[in-house]
Amino acid sequence: MQRCIELAKLGAGNTAPNPMVGAVLVHENRMIGEGYHRTYGQAHAEVNCINSVQQDDEPLISKSTLYVSLEPCAHHGKTPPCADLIIRKKIPRVVIGCRDPFSQVNGKGIEKLNAAGIEMITGILEKECVDLNKRFFCFHTKLRPYIILKWAETANHQMANADGSRLIISNEFSNSLVHKWRSEEAAILVGTNTALFDDPSLTTRMGWDNQNLIRLVIDMNLRLPGSLKIFDRDARTIIFNNSRHEVTQHITYYKLNPEGALIEDLMHALYQLNILSVLVEGGPRLLQSFIASGSWDEARIIKNENLTIAGGLNAPSLHDAGLTMRENYFSDAVHYYKHL
């Protein structure tokens, strides 16, 4: 099962809105096949695992144990049900890490395999398997995307100049780490002022790649000029606003309820858009709104311990948070928090 988890992680950033899944086929303590879900819409882990079996070992498939990190699907989606494949291949024993929370699966795959007389073992490394797909589980249990807050701050808790203009805080090593973070998520979100003052590309660079990353921008009054980088054709972009609802070739304008609570409406919209995870890189007001609403799961704060400025904009105040890890990259200390 540990090998299943290792394989599943190879699909990070490419499987959403599907989960990351790994599978291993074992005959008498020898792995004869392994695979993982590589890309959304393509073959699942179980299919790739079975297809990887060498021709000489194919007669052993019906005498082997299949290990899979997540319950095999039992419905027709982009691909046929994996449970049907397992039954068709007459695999006698299946070991599952955890159940799939998706309503069209959630126990149905296990029931189908049981009904076929297949020996089942579930809950192996269950916590690790759930944590592997924490984004997927959050989306299907909380009906909202997994939210990661990210910002950089000075040693005296400032994150921008007083006029809101960009302040260079983190070093090149931390910047590379941020692009790695972006490559692992489905979307990245900023507010109007960040888009206007920083003019960010909101793409993955510095050796990291995620061509499916969606750029999300809150511009309620549609005042951002079309010359900004977010309006180029490098990535799909969704502009949340209070007046326009339109899908063009490269830009989607998504109208939110102008009388509603912003974060609540945004979470509902992102769920409807089938976006599993969001890295929030906005300014202090947007970040604090997420914190105040309780709609966040992780926070990653980069602090330059050698930099102080006077009269800048205060960084957000994090609460209900537990520190899980700290890393140091020369002058930068990266703090990882989870929402308690």
ZIZI-V158419 format. One record per residue. N is the residue number from 1. RES is the residue in one small letter. OMEGA is omega in radians with two decimals (* if undefined). D_CENTER is the distance of its C-alpha to the mean C-alpha in Angstrom with 2 decimals. Layout:
n:res:omega:d_center
N:RES:OMEGA:D_CENTER
N:RES:OMEGA:D_CENTER
//
This chain:
n:res:omega:d_center
1:m:3.07:21.68
2:q:3.09:20.67
3:r:3.07:20.99
4:c:-3.13:18.76
5:i:3.11:15.93
6:e:3.12:16.79
7:l:-3.09:16.78
8:a:-3.09:13.47
9:k:3.11:11.75
10:l:3.11:13.49
11:g:-3.09:11.23
12:a:3.10:8.08
13:g:-3.06:6.87
14:n:-3.03:9.50
15:t:-3.06:9.22
16:a:0.14:7.10
17:p:3.03:8.48
18:n:3.08:10.05
19:p:2.96:9.24
20:m:-3.10:10.01
21:v:3.04:13.74
22:g:-3.13:16.73
23:a:3.13:20.39
24:v:3.09:23.73
25:l:-3.02:27.24
26:v:3.04:29.99
27:h:3.13:33.77
28:e:3.07:36.04
29:n:3.05:33.69
30:r:3.10:32.95
31:m:-3.14:29.63
32:i:3.11:30.66
33:g:3.05:27.31
34:e:-3.14:23.60
35:g:3.11:20.59
36:y:3.08:16.86
37:h:-3.01:14.80
38:r:-3.00:14.61
39:t:3.09:13.64
40:y:3.11:12.95
41:g:3.13:16.47
42:q:-3.01:18.13
43:a:3.11:19.60
44:h:-3.05:17.92
45:a:-3.10:18.28
46:e:3.13:21.61
47:v:-3.13:23.10
48:n:3.12:22.32
49:c:-3.11:23.66
50:i:3.14:26.85
51:n:-3.12:27.37
52:s:-3.11:27.29
53:v:3.13:30.35
54:q:-3.06:33.42
55:q:-3.13:36.33
56:d:-3.10:38.57
57:d:-3.08:36.10
58:e:3.09:35.46
59:p:-3.11:38.27
60:l:-3.08:36.44
61:i:-3.10:33.38
62:s:3.10:35.37
63:k:-3.00:36.25
64:s:3.06:32.86
65:t:3.09:30.07
66:l:3.03:26.54
67:y:3.14:23.80
68:v:-3.01:20.33
69:s:-3.13:17.34
70:l:3.13:16.63
71:e:3.10:19.38
72:p:-3.11:20.55
73:c:-3.12:20.21
74:a:-3.09:23.49
75:h:3.06:23.02
76:h:3.04:23.37
77:g:3.04:20.23
78:k:3.14:19.65
79:t:3.12:21.39
80:p:-3.11:24.11
81:p:3.12:23.65
82:c:3.11:23.16
83:a:3.13:25.47
84:d:3.12:28.23
85:l:3.14:27.89
86:i:3.12:28.21
87:i:-3.11:31.28
88:r:3.12:32.75
89:k:3.08:32.53
90:k:3.06:34.25
91:i:-2.97:31.96
92:p:-3.01:33.70
93:r:3.14:31.15
94:v:3.10:27.39
95:v:-3.02:25.50
96:i:3.11:22.16
97:g:-3.13:19.68
98:c:3.10:18.50
99:r:3.11:18.84
100:d:-3.11:16.41
101:p:-3.13:15.94
102:f:-2.99:15.82
103:s:-3.13:19.28
104:q:3.09:20.53
105:v:3.07:20.12
106:n:3.09:20.27
107:g:-3.08:23.39
108:k:3.09:24.79
109:g:3.10:23.97
110:i:3.14:25.66
111:e:-3.12:28.56
112:k:3.13:29.13
113:l:3.09:29.28
114:n:-3.12:31.56
115:a:3.13:33.78
116:a:3.10:34.22
117:g:3.14:35.58
118:i:3.10:32.79
119:e:-3.04:32.69
120:m:2.94:29.43
121:i:-3.11:27.97
122:t:3.05:24.78
123:g:3.11:22.96
124:i:-3.00:23.14
125:l:-3.02:20.84
126:e:-3.12:19.26
127:k:3.14:17.71
128:e:-3.14:16.11
129:c:3.07:14.87
130:v:-3.13:13.40
131:d:3.08:11.74
132:l:-3.11:10.30
133:n:-3.12:8.39
134:k:3.10:8.22
135:r:-3.14:5.30
136:f:3.14:7.67
137:f:3.10:10.59
138:c:-3.09:10.04
139:f:-3.04:9.81
140:h:3.10:12.91
141:t:3.13:14.84
142:k:3.13:14.49
143:l:3.05:14.18
144:r:3.12:11.77
145:p:3.02:8.13
146:y:-3.01:6.68
147:i:3.07:8.48
148:i:3.10:8.98
149:l:3.14:12.50
150:k:2.96:13.94
151:w:3.05:17.58
152:a:-3.13:20.54
153:e:3.10:23.90
154:t:3.13:27.41
155:a:3.11:29.35
156:n:2.91:30.86
157:h:3.05:27.66
158:q:-3.13:27.86
159:m:3.10:25.05
160:a:3.05:27.07
161:n:-3.05:30.71
162:a:-3.14:32.74
163:d:3.13:32.69
164:g:-3.12:28.91
165:s:-3.02:29.14
166:r:3.08:26.78
167:l:3.13:27.48
168:i:-3.07:26.56
169:i:-3.02:25.45
170:s:-3.12:23.24
171:n:-3.03:24.58
172:e:3.14:23.57
173:f:3.09:22.01
174:s:3.12:19.66
175:n:3.09:18.98
176:s:3.11:18.00
177:l:3.12:15.58
178:v:3.11:13.96
179:h:3.02:13.62
180:k:3.10:12.01
181:w:3.14:9.34
182:r:-3.09:9.06
183:s:-3.08:9.02
184:e:-3.06:5.84
185:e:-3.12:3.79
186:a:-3.05:5.27
187:a:3.09:7.90
188:i:-3.01:10.18
189:l:2.98:12.92
190:v:3.08:16.52
191:g:-3.06:19.77
192:t:-3.06:23.11
193:n:3.11:24.73
194:t:3.11:22.04
195:a:-3.07:22.09
196:l:-3.05:25.89
197:f:-3.07:26.78
198:d:-3.06:24.29
199:d:-3.09:23.94
200:p:3.06:20.60
201:s:-3.12:19.37
202:l:3.08:15.65
203:t:3.09:15.06
204:t:-3.14:14.31
205:r:3.07:17.59
206:m:3.06:19.47
207:g:3.13:18.84
208:w:-3.04:15.09
209:d:2.98:14.11
210:n:-3.08:11.49
211:q:-3.13:13.81
212:n:-3.11:11.45
213:l:-3.12:10.03
214:i:3.09:11.46
215:r:3.13:13.66
216:l:-3.12:14.30
217:v:3.03:17.66
218:i:3.12:19.72
219:d:-2.96:23.33
220:m:-3.09:25.22
221:n:3.11:28.59
222:l:-3.12:27.60
223:r:-3.14:29.35
224:l:-3.13:27.23
225:p:-3.12:29.35
226:g:3.14:28.43
227:s:-3.12:29.12
228:l:-3.09:25.85
229:k:-3.12:23.38
230:i:-3.14:20.71
231:f:3.08:23.24
232:d:-3.04:23.58
233:r:-3.07:22.45
234:d:-3.12:19.96
235:a:3.05:16.86
236:r:-3.08:16.39
237:t:3.09:17.03
238:i:3.14:17.23
239:i:3.09:19.88
240:f:-3.05:20.09
241:n:-3.10:23.78
242:n:-3.08:26.62
243:s:-2.98:28.89
244:r:3.08:27.55
245:h:-3.02:25.68
246:e:3.08:25.73
247:v:3.06:23.83
248:t:-3.06:25.19
249:q:-3.05:24.49
250:h:-3.07:22.08
251:i:3.01:21.57
252:t:3.04:20.71
253:y:-3.06:22.48
254:y:-3.09:21.19
255:k:3.03:23.79
256:l:3.10:23.01
257:n:-3.10:25.79
258:p:-3.14:27.91
259:e:-3.04:29.34
260:g:3.05:26.20
261:a:-2.97:24.04
262:l:-3.04:21.59
263:i:3.12:18.47
264:e:3.12:19.25
265:d:-3.14:19.88
266:l:3.12:16.76
267:m:3.12:14.59
268:h:-3.14:16.78
269:a:-3.13:16.51
270:l:3.08:12.72
271:y:3.12:13.03
272:q:3.13:15.87
273:l:3.08:14.09
274:n:3.11:11.57
275:i:-2.98:8.52
276:l:-3.05:5.76
277:s:-3.11:4.05
278:v:2.98:6.70
279:l:-3.09:8.34
280:v:-3.12:11.89
281:e:-3.07:14.58
282:g:3.12:17.50
283:g:-3.05:20.94
284:p:-3.10:22.34
285:r:3.13:23.17
286:l:3.14:19.78
287:l:3.14:18.12
288:q:3.10:21.02
289:s:3.08:20.61
290:f:-3.14:17.18
291:i:-3.12:18.84
292:a:-3.11:21.89
293:s:-3.07:20.21
294:g:-3.09:18.34
295:s:3.08:15.13
296:w:-3.07:12.89
297:d:3.10:11.41
298:e:2.97:11.54
299:a:3.12:13.73
300:r:-3.02:14.42
301:i:3.08:17.92
302:i:-3.12:19.86
303:k:3.02:23.57
304:n:-3.03:26.33
305:e:3.12:29.05
306:n:-3.06:31.75
307:l:2.99:31.32
308:t:3.04:32.84
309:i:3.12:33.77
310:a:3.00:36.05
311:g:3.12:35.47
312:g:3.09:31.83
313:l:-3.13:29.13
314:n:3.01:27.94
315:a:3.13:24.35
316:p:3.06:22.73
317:s:-3.10:23.99
318:l:3.06:21.47
319:h:-3.05:22.68
320:d:-3.05:21.81
321:a:3.08:19.83
322:g:3.14:20.30
323:l:-3.13:20.19
324:t:-3.10:18.45
325:m:3.03:19.09
326:r:3.08:20.90
327:e:3.12:21.18
328:n:3.06:23.93
329:y:-3.08:24.14
330:f:-3.07:27.78
331:s:-3.05:28.15
332:d:3.00:24.52
333:a:-3.12:23.29
334:v:-3.13:19.54
335:h:3.13:19.03
336:y:-3.14:16.00
337:y:2.95:16.29
338:k:3.14:14.99
339:h:-3.11:16.18
340:l:*:19.28
//
